[in-house]
Amino acid sequence: MKDKDYCYTFNGPFSAYCKKFIDYKRSLGFKICEPYCHRLWDMDNLFSKYPLVEGAIFITKEMADTYVALRGNESVKTQHLRMSTIRQFALFMNRIGFDFYVYPETAFVKIKENFIPYILTHEEVVHLADVLDHIPYLARYPKYHLIYPMLFRILYGCGLRLNEALSLKVCDIDMDHGIIILSNTKNHGQRIVPMSASLHRY
């Protein structure tokens, strides 16, 4: 997922306020990407069936419960994100003078952390590098055999997140000093990462 400013076209009862909410979040330094906008669009679209009129718009507990209800086989994390979205939107609307039901944080579903990391052995890392170094040249993708070995070494040698590595530009690599300058980071700050001597030479 590319972390970039993105927005849907809203057509529901809260369309104008969804746009204002996004502008508000961006003014605080948040990057609003496609999944976030999709949740807002989904909420706005869902509430189109409620008889709301201009000047008397609202979100009730019933509406909020309908929006956050578990859908099919979706993950608990997805449901949790909807709960957070409608809560933040309601808090924003109340700040500008409305009286929306605010979904309580105490009612949020719990996300279970069941991630188990796999630690590669030195031999596995060497094997991966060897496999990538032997990607054949393909006329349709003439740069693949150059890009993937380098991408792997940057990820492994510098500890970059995947989206950070994929967002790199030539100007982000300081070859004179052997450093990588990251601007598109998780917390929206700049980070400077040194390369090892071997990675710098590569």
ZIGITA-V26724 format. One line per field, one symbol per residue. ss: DSSP state (h for helix, s for strand, l for the rest). psi: psi as a letter, one per 30 degrees, with the letter a starting at -180 (. if undefined). Layout:
BEGIN
ss = ???
psi = ???
END
This chain:
BEGIN
ss = llllllllllllllhhhhhhhhhhhhhllllllhhhhhhhhhhhhhhhhlllllllllllhhhhhhhhlllllllhhhhhhhhhhhhhhhhhhhhlllllllllhhhllllllllllllllhhhhhhhhhhhhllllllllllhhhhhhhhhhhhhhhlllhhhhhlllhhhssllllssssllllllllssssllhhhhhl
psi = kkjlklkljkgafgeefeeeeeeeeeffgkjjaeeeeeeeeeeeeegffkiklkfhllkleeeeeeefkkjbglleeeeeeeeeeeeeeeeeeefgglikkjkkeffkkkkkjgkjkkjkleeeeeeeeeeefgklkkeeiffefeeeeeeeeeeeffgklefeeffkleffjjfefhlkjkfilegglkkkkkkleeeee.
END
